[in-house]
């Protein structure tokens, strides 16, 4: 297949499985010759922060000289972001060739009477096939949804499993309590692998994580919040001492310092399993990590902030960053998907935003702009529904007040970012 044909094929697959589970992925990997068996993994699950944690851990490993594969989900600007080695995306021709092999395996399964593959199954298999082909030393593998039944959980050679912040999201699939959601995420724990947990979990989630780690025989590492010292820094900068590591974190917010702590503790766990990761690699790796649209500060004068926050927990993290930066009277362009807790998200942001332009991100799951505007009016002084994102950005630029905030969904962030960042 050519690249465009390969993309069309993978996007033609169903998004959600009729029978959730890892059996689809295991069958597909078997048809491909089990590429995952040649790889070692750091597996990352959680509700919020798993992408940032994955990027920082991969950057640390790359700085230590290891050929490092990385998967991220979802992508923001380019589908190939899902497949990275040492910070570089897969080439178009290489991805087309890999997906051609995955398609052949999928069609062989269909001929055998098995026709339950979804898009994420194919994406995960393609990533693992490429990483094995390129002989990666280690792969930082981000889950797509949940953990126990996620396609990425078909892998076995997990050296360290990390659980980032747990919150209420995808409750229709993962359960409607923090305990249930945490247990689903902890499904990535393999017998006696190392485990690392985000240090600021709700107690209900933390209790479940401790129990799951004990049941799997995993030694659980949790960064101590008392080990973080936050330096006074200019707005939107993040300089932290963590246990003697003087960190410059390229992502603002206390939560990102905690994510960095998880990545560092995962590095320590890997060192105990034979990896050589010098202190310099930890410092350099954290400082050089890059991840678009995760409270991304596009400008400081005036403040322009882009964030793919997609649930109330993400909104709270963004609000904490805005509070610490002294933000107020901002103008926001907001687009939210249905079922994500839009009223709670809007209320959380209300102390920092005065004027709002609502838009509908480019997905069938988006809340229409007029409907979102109605939900927003109780929380903001000025609310307008916009017919399109360009219109919203133009109108917002004319009334920026204390700065510009674009947030509510990664779909919106992906559409908005090219207006500010070229190339």
Buried (B, 14 or more C-beta within 10 A) or exposed (E): BEBEEBBEBBEEBEEEBEEBBBBBBBBBBEBBEBBBEBBBBBBBBBBBBBBBBBBBBBBBBBBBEBBBBBBBBBBBBEBBBBBBBBBEBBEBEBBBBBBBBBBEBBEBBEEEEBEBBBBBBBBBBBBBBBBBBEEBBBBBBBBBBBBBBBBBBBBEBBBBBBBBBBBBBBEEEBBEBBBBBBBBBBBBBBEEBBBBBBBBBBEBBBBBBBBBBEEBEBEBBBBEEEBBEEEEEEBBBBBBBBBEBEBBBBBBBBBBBBBBBBBBBBBBBBEEEEBEBEEEBBBBBBBBBEBBBBBBBBEBEEBBBBBBBBBBBBBBBBBBBBEBBEBBEBBBBBBBBEEBBBEBBBBBBBEBBBBBBBBBBEEEEBBEBEBBBBBBEEBBEBBBBBEEBEBBBEBBBEEBBBBBBBBBBBBBBBBBBEBBEEE
